[in-house]
Amino acid sequence: MRSFPAAVVTLAFLTTTSPAASETTLDYSAGYGHSSNIFEDPQVLSGPFWEGKLGLRGSLELGEGKLSYGIRQFERRITDFRFADTHLTGGTLGYSLPLGKGLLVEIEAAAVRNDSGDLFLKLPNNIIGYRTVDYSTQTAAKVTAEGFGGKTAFSAKYDERRRGIAEFTTDLIRPTKLDPDVALATFGISHFRPVAGGELCLCVEYNRSIIPGNEQDSFTRFPATTLRGSLAYARRFDVGLTLIGEAGMITLMSDDLGSTSRYTEPYLRAEARWETSGGFEIGSGFRQDIVIDDIDDAVAELTRTVSASVAQRFNPWVKASLGYEVSRASYYYYLYERKTETVTAKLLLGPEKKPQLEIEYAHALQRETDPTQDYSANTIVARIGGSF
């Protein structure tokens, strides 16, 4: 389907040539790196890679509303394993329209075409890889109304990922589909109101994963539903400290959970960030949630993520940062555990809104119930990028 990139190019031409455009920004970057485990896989393969990004984003007034748009192209070339090259094209289009006093309607659509490859099998004298072309689409709508002492938002979103046929680097394996198509429908209601110098939110969200019936048994992937109710509070203090907390319960429901059809777990989210006038930033976070869309389990995963970061801008030209994250996932169908740790260090050289040099080092470590699936990876990459 070559019409997708053509549609994105057409959108870019129309938005950049329109005299009504009020904001237009071009983002770009190019980089070179090396990874000790380029596929982040127990079958370890190392090698260099090139990458490049180009994006256009902006907005323009359209009638009484505002049209926003964005397009992006990402290219990644794996020097020693060309079957794993990535060509990703994406675009978003949104529109917001105020209707009377205290009523705002927002709609957005997005699409991504991902032509990429991955490792299938590492043999003593041969490397077997494959390529697929996947498509992702998203449509969303949100209505925000003032009343009852605050604002109430009603939202709906539909995400769909359509997996392509895998073409292998050997004729001994016929082209086949490796993953099922997955869609996620989300509906939410949130009521916000000011409380004690901050903002309090009563949130309710319903999610349902959708798997084609003819693919459920073939790929051992089954639909599930979650229902979450929570209370959140956020406040920013004058000293540069921002605190966010959210607590509630989330219930997982599915006919394919084994001895039961329902699990209920605490839903927790906490974030803290402190920024000083001297350019020092420190942050931390925790989240526990049940995920039913982008998972490795057949039904759902209980995820717990802890993160921490520090950053220091030494002058307008130099900024350094260090981040740590550990994520644990407990599977419901397979009764399996996975733990992933990531350490990221970055050095940014150059003033804001000018071409900047970024040097990034990342260390990833994954541990699973099956030790043969454990792996680690060390990646370093240098990028030059900016916006204008």
C-alpha positions as CSV (number, residue, x, y, z in Angstrom):
1,M,0.0,0.0,0.0
2,R,2.0,3.0,-1.2
3,S,-1.0,5.3,-0.9
4,F,-0.3,5.9,2.8
5,P,3.0,7.7,2.4
6,A,1.6,9.7,-0.5
7,A,-1.3,10.9,1.7
8,V,1.1,12.0,4.4
9,V,3.1,14.0,1.8
10,T,-0.1,15.6,0.5
11,L,-1.0,16.7,4.0
12,A,2.4,18.2,4.5
13,F,2.1,20.2,1.3
14,L,-1.3,21.5,2.1
15,T,-0.5,22.6,5.6
16,T,2.9,24.2,4.8
17,T,1.5,26.2,1.9
18,S,-1.6,27.4,3.6
19,P,-1.4,31.1,4.4
20,A,-3.6,30.6,7.4
21,A,-1.0,28.5,9.2
22,S,-0.3,30.0,12.5
23,E,2.3,27.6,13.8
24,T,4.7,25.3,11.9
25,T,7.7,23.5,13.3
26,L,10.1,21.1,11.6
27,D,11.9,18.6,13.8
28,Y,14.9,16.6,12.6
29,S,17.7,14.4,13.9
30,A,20.3,12.0,12.5
31,G,22.4,9.5,14.5
32,Y,24.9,6.7,14.6
33,G,25.2,4.0,17.3
34,H,26.3,0.6,18.3
35,S,24.5,-2.1,20.4
36,S,25.9,-5.2,22.1
37,N,22.5,-6.8,21.5
38,I,20.9,-5.0,18.7
39,F,17.6,-7.1,18.7
40,E,17.4,-7.2,22.6
41,D,17.1,-11.0,22.3
42,P,18.6,-14.0,24.1
43,Q,20.1,-14.8,20.7
44,V,22.8,-12.1,21.0
45,L,23.9,-10.2,17.9
46,S,25.8,-7.0,18.0
47,G,26.4,-4.3,15.5
48,P,26.2,-0.7,14.4
49,F,23.2,1.2,13.1
50,W,22.2,4.5,11.5
51,E,18.9,6.4,12.3
52,G,17.2,9.5,11.1
53,K,14.0,11.3,11.9
54,L,12.1,14.1,10.2
55,G,8.8,15.5,11.4
56,L,6.5,18.4,10.7
57,R,3.9,19.7,13.2
58,G,1.8,22.7,13.5
59,S,-1.7,24.2,13.6
60,L,-3.9,26.6,11.8
61,E,-7.2,28.4,12.4
62,L,-10.1,26.8,10.6
63,G,-13.5,28.5,11.1
64,E,-14.1,29.0,14.8
65,G,-11.9,26.0,15.6
66,K,-8.3,25.0,15.4
67,L,-6.8,22.3,13.2
68,S,-3.6,20.6,14.4
69,Y,-1.4,18.3,12.3
70,G,1.7,16.3,12.5
71,I,3.7,14.0,10.2
72,R,6.9,12.1,10.8
73,Q,9.3,9.7,9.1
74,F,11.8,7.5,10.9
75,E,14.5,5.5,9.2
76,R,16.8,3.0,10.9
77,R,19.5,1.0,9.0
78,I,21.1,-2.0,10.6
79,T,24.4,-2.2,8.8
80,D,25.1,-5.9,9.3
81,F,21.5,-7.2,9.2
82,R,19.6,-5.3,6.5
83,F,16.5,-7.4,6.9
84,A,15.9,-5.5,10.2
85,D,15.9,-2.0,8.6
86,T,12.9,0.2,9.7
87,H,10.9,2.6,7.6
88,L,8.2,4.2,9.7
89,T,5.7,6.8,8.4
90,G,3.1,8.4,10.7
91,G,0.6,11.2,10.7
92,T,-1.9,12.8,13.0
93,L,-4.8,15.2,12.3
94,G,-6.9,16.9,15.0
95,Y,-9.5,19.5,15.4
96,S,-10.8,21.4,18.4
97,L,-14.0,23.5,18.4
98,P,-15.5,25.5,21.3
99,L,-19.3,25.3,21.3
100,G,-20.8,28.1,23.4
101,K,-19.6,28.9,26.9
102,G,-17.7,26.1,28.7
103,L,-18.0,23.4,26.1
104,L,-15.1,22.1,24.0
105,V,-15.1,19.3,21.4
106,E,-11.9,17.7,20.3
107,I,-11.3,15.0,17.7
108,E,-8.1,13.4,16.5
109,A,-7.1,10.7,14.0
110,A,-3.7,9.1,13.6
111,A,-2.1,6.4,11.4
112,V,1.3,4.6,11.3
113,R,2.8,2.4,8.6
114,N,5.7,0.4,10.0
115,D,7.9,-1.6,7.5
116,S,10.5,-3.3,9.7
117,G,12.2,-6.6,10.5
118,D,13.4,-8.7,13.3
119,L,15.5,-11.7,14.2
120,F,13.8,-15.1,13.9
121,L,16.6,-17.7,14.5
122,K,20.4,-17.6,15.0
123,L,22.1,-20.6,13.6
124,P,25.9,-21.5,13.7
125,N,26.4,-20.6,10.1
126,N,23.2,-18.6,9.2
127,I,21.0,-15.9,10.5
128,I,17.3,-16.1,9.7
129,G,15.3,-12.9,9.9
130,Y,11.9,-11.7,8.7
131,R,10.2,-8.5,7.6
132,T,6.6,-7.3,8.1
133,V,4.5,-4.3,7.2
134,D,2.2,-3.4,10.1
135,Y,-0.5,-0.7,10.2
136,S,-1.8,1.1,13.2
137,T,-4.8,3.5,13.3
138,Q,-6.3,5.5,16.1
139,T,-9.4,7.7,16.4
140,A,-10.4,9.7,19.5
141,A,-13.0,12.2,20.6
142,K,-13.3,14.2,23.8
143,V,-16.0,16.6,25.0
144,T,-15.2,18.8,28.0
145,A,-18.0,20.7,29.7
146,E,-18.0,23.1,32.7
147,G,-20.4,22.6,35.5
148,F,-20.9,21.1,39.0
149,G,-18.0,23.2,40.4
150,G,-15.5,22.1,37.9
151,K,-15.0,20.5,34.5
152,T,-16.2,17.1,33.2
153,A,-14.6,15.3,30.3
154,F,-16.1,12.5,28.3
155,S,-13.7,10.6,26.1
156,A,-13.7,7.7,23.6
157,K,-10.8,6.2,21.7
158,Y,-10.3,3.2,19.3
159,D,-6.9,1.8,18.6
160,E,-6.2,-0.9,16.0
161,R,-3.0,-2.7,15.1
162,R,-3.1,-4.9,11.9
163,R,-0.2,-7.2,11.7
164,G,1.4,-8.0,8.3
165,I,2.6,-11.3,6.8
166,A,6.2,-12.1,7.8
167,E,8.6,-12.6,4.8
168,F,11.6,-14.7,5.8
169,T,15.2,-14.4,4.6
170,T,15.1,-18.1,3.6
171,D,12.8,-20.0,1.2
172,L,12.6,-22.9,3.6
173,I,10.0,-21.0,5.7
174,R,6.8,-20.0,4.0
175,P,5.5,-16.4,4.5
176,T,3.2,-16.5,7.5
177,K,1.5,-14.3,10.1
178,L,3.3,-14.3,13.5
179,D,0.9,-12.1,15.6
180,P,-2.8,-11.5,15.7
181,D,-4.6,-8.2,15.0
182,V,-5.5,-6.4,18.2
183,A,-7.9,-3.5,18.8
184,L,-8.6,-1.6,22.0
185,A,-11.7,0.4,22.7
186,T,-11.5,2.9,25.6
187,F,-14.3,5.0,27.2
188,G,-13.7,7.4,30.1
189,I,-15.4,10.0,32.3
190,S,-13.3,12.4,34.4
191,H,-14.5,15.2,36.7
192,F,-12.0,17.9,37.7
193,R,-12.3,20.5,40.3
194,P,-10.0,22.9,42.2
195,V,-9.2,21.8,45.8
196,A,-6.6,23.2,48.2
197,G,-4.5,24.9,45.6
198,G,-4.4,21.9,43.3
199,E,-6.8,19.9,41.2
200,L,-8.9,16.8,42.2
201,C,-10.1,14.3,39.6
202,L,-12.7,11.5,39.9
203,C,-11.9,9.1,37.1
204,V,-13.7,6.2,35.6
205,E,-12.3,4.2,32.6
206,Y,-13.5,1.2,30.6
207,N,-11.2,-0.7,28.3
208,R,-11.9,-3.7,26.0
209,S,-9.4,-5.6,23.8
210,I,-10.8,-7.0,20.6
211,I,-9.3,-10.0,18.8
212,P,-10.7,-11.5,15.6
213,G,-12.5,-14.7,16.3
214,N,-10.5,-16.7,13.7
215,E,-7.2,-15.7,15.3
216,Q,-7.9,-16.3,19.0
217,D,-7.1,-20.0,19.1
218,S,-4.5,-19.8,16.4
219,F,-2.4,-17.3,18.3
220,T,-3.6,-18.1,21.8
221,R,-4.7,-14.5,22.3
222,F,-8.1,-13.7,23.9
223,P,-10.2,-10.6,24.5
224,A,-10.4,-9.0,28.0
225,T,-12.1,-6.1,29.7
226,T,-10.9,-3.7,32.5
227,L,-12.9,-1.3,34.5
228,R,-11.1,1.3,36.7
229,G,-12.3,3.8,39.2
230,S,-9.8,6.1,40.9
231,L,-9.3,9.4,42.7
232,A,-6.4,11.7,41.6
233,Y,-4.9,14.9,43.0
234,A,-2.2,17.1,41.5
235,R,-0.6,20.3,42.8
236,R,2.3,22.5,41.8
237,F,4.0,24.4,44.6
238,D,5.8,27.8,44.2
239,V,9.2,26.2,45.0
240,G,9.0,24.2,41.7
241,L,7.7,21.0,43.2
242,T,4.9,19.1,41.4
243,L,3.1,16.2,43.1
244,I,0.6,13.8,41.5
245,G,-1.1,11.0,43.2
246,E,-3.9,8.6,42.1
247,A,-5.4,5.6,43.8
248,G,-8.3,3.3,43.1
249,M,-9.3,-0.2,42.0
250,I,-9.1,-1.9,38.6
251,T,-11.0,-5.1,37.7
252,L,-10.0,-7.5,34.9
253,M,-12.7,-9.6,33.3
254,S,-12.3,-12.4,30.7
255,D,-13.8,-15.8,30.0
256,D,-10.2,-17.1,29.4
257,L,-8.7,-16.6,32.9
258,G,-8.9,-20.2,34.0
259,S,-10.6,-21.0,37.3
260,T,-12.1,-17.5,37.7
261,S,-13.4,-14.9,35.3
262,R,-12.4,-11.8,37.3
263,Y,-9.5,-10.3,39.2
264,T,-9.4,-7.0,41.1
265,E,-6.2,-5.2,41.9
266,P,-5.3,-1.8,43.4
267,Y,-4.6,0.9,40.8
268,L,-1.8,3.2,41.9
269,R,0.1,6.1,40.4
270,A,2.4,8.6,42.1
271,E,4.7,11.2,40.5
272,A,7.0,13.8,42.0
273,R,9.2,16.4,40.2
274,W,11.3,19.2,41.5
275,E,12.8,21.9,39.3
276,T,15.1,24.6,40.7
277,S,16.1,27.9,39.2
278,G,19.7,26.7,38.9
279,G,18.7,24.1,36.3
280,F,18.6,21.1,38.6
281,E,15.7,18.6,38.1
282,I,14.8,15.5,40.0
283,G,11.9,13.2,39.5
284,S,10.4,9.8,40.6
285,G,7.4,7.8,39.8
286,F,5.4,4.6,40.5
287,R,2.6,3.0,38.7
288,Q,0.6,-0.3,39.1
289,D,-1.9,-1.1,36.4
290,I,-3.5,-4.0,34.4
291,V,-2.7,-3.9,30.7
292,I,-4.7,-5.7,28.1
293,D,-3.5,-4.4,24.7
294,D,0.3,-4.3,24.1
295,I,1.2,-7.5,26.0
296,D,3.0,-10.9,25.7
297,D,0.5,-12.8,27.7
298,A,-2.6,-14.3,26.1
299,V,-5.1,-12.1,28.2
300,A,-3.5,-9.4,30.4
301,E,-0.5,-8.4,32.5
302,L,-0.3,-6.8,35.9
303,T,2.5,-4.2,35.6
304,R,4.4,-2.4,38.3
305,T,6.9,0.3,37.2
306,V,9.3,2.4,39.4
307,S,11.3,5.2,37.9
308,A,13.7,7.9,39.0
309,S,15.7,10.6,37.1
310,V,18.1,13.5,37.8
311,A,19.2,16.2,35.4
312,Q,21.4,19.3,35.6
313,R,21.8,22.1,33.1
314,F,25.3,23.5,33.7
315,N,24.9,26.4,31.3
316,P,22.7,27.2,28.2
317,W,24.9,24.8,26.2
318,V,25.3,21.7,28.4
319,K,22.8,19.5,30.1
320,A,23.3,16.0,31.6
321,S,20.7,13.5,32.8
322,L,20.5,10.1,34.3
323,G,17.4,7.9,34.5
324,Y,16.5,4.5,36.0
325,E,13.4,2.4,35.5
326,V,12.5,-1.1,36.7
327,S,9.3,-2.7,35.4
328,R,7.7,-6.0,36.5
329,A,5.0,-7.8,34.7
330,S,2.9,-10.7,36.0
331,Y,1.0,-12.7,33.4
332,Y,-2.5,-14.0,34.1
333,Y,-2.9,-16.7,31.5
334,Y,0.6,-18.2,31.5
335,L,1.5,-17.6,35.2
336,Y,4.8,-16.1,34.2
337,E,6.9,-13.2,35.4
338,R,9.2,-10.7,33.6
339,K,11.4,-8.0,35.0
340,T,13.1,-5.3,33.0
341,E,15.6,-2.8,34.2
342,T,16.9,0.2,32.2
343,V,19.5,2.8,32.9
344,T,19.9,5.7,30.6
345,A,22.5,8.5,30.6
346,K,22.4,11.5,28.3
347,L,24.7,14.5,27.5
348,L,23.1,17.3,25.5
349,L,25.4,19.9,24.0
350,G,24.1,23.0,22.3
351,P,21.5,25.8,23.0
352,E,17.8,25.3,22.8
353,K,16.1,25.7,19.5
354,K,19.5,25.3,17.7
355,P,21.2,22.2,16.3
356,Q,22.2,20.1,19.4
357,L,24.5,17.1,19.8
358,E,23.1,14.3,22.1
359,I,25.1,11.4,23.3
360,E,23.1,8.6,24.9
361,Y,24.0,5.4,26.7
362,A,21.4,2.8,27.6
363,H,21.7,-0.4,29.5
364,A,18.8,-2.9,29.5
365,L,18.5,-6.0,31.5
366,Q,15.6,-8.5,31.3
367,R,15.0,-11.4,33.6
368,E,12.1,-13.9,33.2
369,T,10.7,-17.0,34.8
370,D,12.4,-19.0,32.0
371,P,16.1,-18.1,32.4
372,T,16.8,-19.0,28.8
373,Q,14.9,-15.9,27.8
374,D,17.1,-13.5,29.8
375,Y,19.2,-11.0,28.0
376,S,21.1,-7.7,28.5
377,A,22.0,-5.0,26.0
378,N,24.3,-2.0,26.0
379,T,23.7,0.7,23.4
380,I,25.4,4.0,22.7
381,V,24.3,6.5,20.1
382,A,25.2,10.0,19.1
383,R,22.6,12.2,17.4
384,I,22.5,15.7,16.0
385,G,19.0,17.3,15.8
386,G,16.9,20.3,16.4
387,S,13.8,22.2,15.4
388,F,13.0,25.3,13.3
